[in-house]
Amino acid sequence: MPYKCLTCEFKTTSARGLAQHIIGATSHVNKHIEWVESHGLSYPQIVRSSNYGALIDLIEKECRIEH
């Protein structure tokens, strides 16, 4: 299933891949942080814990590309 970053249009085939993009992005960092936190998640906590579970759940809900 393909997924698209809603802040910079990056596309990938997995929710985990998109989570890794959002956390590791070097461009549009502030937009990625704002997007994550606007959905009630803590960007610093995700980075510190390396636990992407809640972020992956959000990505699966919000970022799936429907054909």
N, C-alpha and C positions, 0 to 999 in steps of 0.2 A: 504494500500500500504506500503510495507516495505522500510526502508531507512537504509543506512550504512554510518557511519562516515568514511571519506576518510583519516583520520590521524591515527585512532587507531582501526578501524574495529568494533566499537560498532554498534549494530543493534537495531532498534526499529520500531514500526508499524506506527509512525506518524512523520511528518516533525516538528511539535512543540516539540515532545519528543526529537528529535535529536538536535533541537536548544537549548533546555534546557540542554542537555548533553554537547554540545560544550561550552556553557557559564558557566556551573557549574562544568566542569571536573576538577578534582584535579591531574590527571595524564596527561602527554603530553600537559600541558597548553600552552607552547610556540608554539608547532606545531598547536594547535587549533587556537591560535591568528594569527599565520602566514597564515594559510589557509583562515581565514575570511578576513584578510586585503589584501591578494593577489587577492581577488575578489572585491576590491574597497570599502569594508565596514570598519567602525571604530569599532573595538572590544570594546574599552572603552565607546564609545557612546551607543552601544547596552546595555552594562552592566548598565550604569547609568540610561538610560531611561526605561529599561525593555521592550522596544518595539522591538519585534523579527520579525516584518513584513518582512523587507528586507532580513533578514537571512533565514527566512522560504521560501521566494521566491527562494533564491539561493539553498537551500537544495532541494526543489522540482525539480529544474532544474538539479542539479549536483549529487545528492546522492540517487536517486531512484534506487532501485534494480529491474531490469527488469527480468522477468522470461522467 
